[in-house]
Amino acid sequence: MARPSRTQRVEAIVLKHADFGEADRLVTLFTREEGKLRALAKGARKPGSRKGGHLEPFTRVSLLLGKGREIPLVEQAEAVELNSALGENLEALGYAAYVVELVDKFSADHDESRGVYRLTRDTLQRLAAGENLQLAVRFFEVHLLDQVGFRPQLQHCAHCGRALQPEDQYISFELGGALCPSCGKRLHATRISLGALKVLRHLQRKTFGEVRSLQLSASVQHELERLMNAYVAYLAERKLNTPRFLERVRRHLPD
């Protein structure tokens, strides 16, 4: 009988890494085959290491993982897609950091999701290409929440169930969706303009190819970013690091 293989070939997106010991690197990966996992790349920080340059955040990489004492070991690493253009655009880099932070926060270890993997891969590609950055990230947020079971209710009031009329509404993070004006006022919920609500509905229903030409006003962009940052932070039960970094970046960008 053939022995079970002690190695496994996976495709992964590098979410983050940390130094470990004198020369090793601990990497957090979102793999196509097994979802999120951590692996140890021995010697990755040594000068001339063939692994180190392939294990940077936002890189899509083909890995050969071996069995370690507690976590897998990176035996081989080969970059499939570097997304190196992110380093030339600080705002795109900040958004990419936000994307991988959300994937890390909303993914359990070894919970395979090809949908989340494809969404993350495609979003990083769009950001590296400089393609309508805010729209790409709003699309990512809406569809990530859908994939992980937090799809917000945007057609009917999340409190009383009545169909929402074409007017400004409210939104409740606690109830997971939009509220009619009557329930929203009574529950002291957050206002959401009809324009922003329509955009969220459109993003929920469509593929990115169907929305990529959508042009948002500055006011709607700002409203959606504020709402979605607050909503995902509420669901993650903690403040996120990357929105603050993005704010600092924007303060230094030319108008």
C-alpha positions in Angstrom: 0.0 0.0 0.0 1.3 3.5 -0.9 2.1 5.7 2.0 0.1 8.9 2.4 1.9 11.9 1.0 3.6 14.1 3.6 3.5 17.1 1.2 0.7 19.0 -0.3 0.7 21.4 -3.3 -1.6 24.5 -2.7 -2.2 27.9 -4.3 -2.4 30.7 -1.8 -2.6 34.4 -1.3 -0.2 35.7 1.3 -2.2 37.8 3.9 0.7 38.7 6.2 3.9 37.5 7.7 5.9 37.8 10.9 9.5 37.1 11.8 10.0 33.9 13.7 13.2 32.9 15.5 16.5 34.0 14.0 15.9 33.4 10.3 12.4 32.0 9.8 9.2 33.6 8.7 5.6 32.7 9.9 3.2 33.3 7.1 -0.6 33.6 7.2 -2.1 32.3 3.9 -5.5 32.1 2.4 -5.3 28.9 0.2 -7.6 27.9 -2.6 -7.8 24.3 -1.2 -8.1 24.7 2.6 -8.9 28.3 3.3 -6.8 30.2 5.9 -3.8 28.5 7.5 -0.4 29.4 9.0 2.8 27.9 7.8 6.5 28.3 8.8 9.1 29.1 6.1 12.4 28.1 7.6 15.3 30.2 6.5 13.1 32.6 4.6 14.9 35.7 6.1 18.4 34.5 5.2 20.2 36.5 2.5 19.7 34.7 -0.9 16.7 32.6 0.4 14.7 31.3 -2.6 11.5 31.4 -0.5 11.6 34.9 1.1 10.8 37.0 -2.0 7.8 34.8 -2.9 6.1 35.2 0.5 5.3 38.9 0.6 1.8 40.1 1.4 -0.6 40.3 -1.6 1.4 37.7 -3.6 -0.4 34.8 -5.1 1.9 31.8 -4.8 2.2 28.1 -5.5 3.4 26.3 -2.4 4.6 22.9 -1.5 3.7 22.4 2.2 5.3 19.7 4.3 4.2 18.3 7.6 5.6 20.2 10.6 5.4 19.5 14.3 2.5 21.9 14.9 2.0 23.8 11.6 2.9 23.1 8.0 6.3 23.9 6.7 6.9 25.8 3.4 9.1 23.4 1.4 8.9 25.3 -1.9 7.4 28.7 -2.9 6.9 30.1 -6.4 5.1 33.4 -7.1 2.3 33.1 -9.5 1.3 36.8 -9.4 3.3 39.4 -7.5 0.8 42.3 -7.8 4.0 44.4 -7.5 2.2 47.5 -9.1 0.6 48.0 -5.7 3.9 49.4 -4.4 3.7 52.2 -6.9 0.3 53.5 -5.6 0.0 54.2 -1.9 -3.8 54.4 -2.0 -4.1 51.1 -3.8 -1.6 49.6 -1.4 -3.7 50.8 1.5 -6.8 49.2 0.0 -5.0 46.0 -0.6 -4.0 45.9 3.1 -7.6 46.5 4.0 -8.7 43.6 1.8 -6.4 41.1 3.3 -7.2 42.3 6.8 -10.8 41.6 6.2 -10.1 38.2 4.8 -8.0 37.4 7.9 -10.7 38.7 10.3 -13.6 37.0 8.7 -12.0 33.6 7.9 -11.7 30.7 10.3 -8.6 28.4 10.0 -9.0 25.6 7.5 -12.5 26.8 6.4 -12.2 26.3 2.7 -14.0 28.9 0.5 -13.2 29.0 -3.2 -15.6 31.9 -3.5 -13.6 34.0 -1.0 -10.4 33.0 -2.6 -11.5 34.1 -6.1 -13.0 37.3 -4.8 -9.7 38.2 -3.0 -7.6 37.2 -6.0 -9.7 39.3 -8.4 -9.8 42.3 -6.1 -6.1 42.4 -5.6 -5.7 42.2 -9.4 -8.1 45.2 -9.8 -6.3 47.2 -7.2 -2.9 46.5 -8.8 -4.3 47.6 -12.1 -5.5 50.9 -10.5 -9.1 50.1 -11.6 -11.7 52.3 -9.9 -10.2 51.6 -6.4 -13.1 52.6 -4.2 -15.7 50.7 -6.3 -13.5 47.6 -6.3 -13.3 47.7 -2.5 -17.0 48.4 -2.0 -17.8 45.4 -4.3 -15.3 43.3 -2.3 -16.9 44.2 1.0 -20.5 43.5 -0.1 -19.6 40.1 -1.7 -17.3 39.1 1.2 -20.1 39.6 3.7 -22.3 37.6 1.4 -19.8 34.7 1.3 -19.3 34.6 5.1 -22.9 34.7 6.0 -23.4 38.4 6.8 -25.3 39.6 3.7 -27.2 42.7 4.8 -31.0 42.9 4.1 -31.5 45.9 1.7 -34.9 45.3 0.2 -37.2 45.1 3.2 -37.0 46.7 6.7 -34.9 44.5 8.9 -37.1 45.3 11.8 -40.8 45.3 10.6 -40.3 43.5 7.3 -42.1 46.1 5.1 -40.8 46.8 1.6 -38.5 49.9 1.6 -39.8 52.8 -0.4 -37.6 54.9 -2.8 -36.5 57.4 -0.2 -33.7 57.9 2.3 -33.6 55.1 4.8 -31.8 54.0 7.9 -29.4 51.1 8.5 -28.8 49.0 11.7 -25.6 47.1 12.2 -27.2 45.1 15.0 -30.2 44.0 12.9 -28.1 43.4 9.8 -29.8 45.6 7.3 -31.8 48.7 6.2 -34.7 50.1 8.2 -37.7 52.0 7.1 -37.8 55.7 8.4 -40.4 54.8 11.1 -38.3 52.0 12.6 -35.0 53.8 12.0 -36.0 56.9 13.9 -37.5 54.9 16.8 -34.4 52.7 17.1 -31.9 55.7 16.6 -30.3 54.0 13.7 -27.8 55.4 11.2 -29.1 57.4 8.2 -28.4 56.1 4.7 -29.2 58.1 1.6 -31.3 56.6 -1.2 -28.3 57.0 -3.6 -26.0 55.0 -1.3 -28.6 52.3 -0.7 -29.2 51.9 -4.5 -25.5 51.4 -5.0 -25.3 48.7 -2.3 -28.2 46.9 -3.8 -26.7 47.1 -7.3 -23.4 45.8 -6.0 -25.1 42.9 -4.3 -26.9 41.7 -7.4 -24.3 42.2 -10.1 -20.9 40.9 -11.1 -18.0 43.3 -11.2 -18.0 43.3 -14.9 -21.5 44.7 -14.8 -20.7 47.5 -12.4 -17.1 48.4 -13.3 -18.2 51.5 -15.3 -20.3 52.8 -12.4 -19.3 56.4 -11.5 -20.1 57.4 -7.9 -20.3 61.0 -6.7 -17.8 62.1 -4.1 -20.5 62.3 -1.4 -21.8 58.8 -2.1 -18.3 57.4 -2.1 -17.6 59.0 1.3 -20.9 57.9 2.7 -20.4 54.3 1.6 -16.9 54.1 2.9 -17.9 55.4 6.3 -20.9 53.0 6.5 -19.0 49.9 5.3 -16.0 50.6 7.5 -18.2 50.9 10.5 -20.3 47.8 9.6 -17.4 45.5 9.1 -15.7 46.8 12.2 -19.0 46.0 14.1 -19.1 42.5 12.7 -15.4 41.9 13.4 -16.0 43.1 17.0 -12.9 45.3 16.8 -11.5 48.4 15.1 -9.6 47.7 12.0 -6.1 49.0 11.4 -6.1 49.8 7.7 -8.8 52.5 7.5 -6.6 54.7 9.7 -3.6 54.1 7.5 -5.7 55.0 4.4 -6.7 58.3 6.0 -3.1 59.2 6.6 -2.2 58.3 3.0 -5.1 60.4 1.6 -3.9 63.5 3.6 -0.7 63.4 1.6 -2.1 62.7 -1.8 -2.4 65.6 -4.3 -6.0 66.8 -5.0 
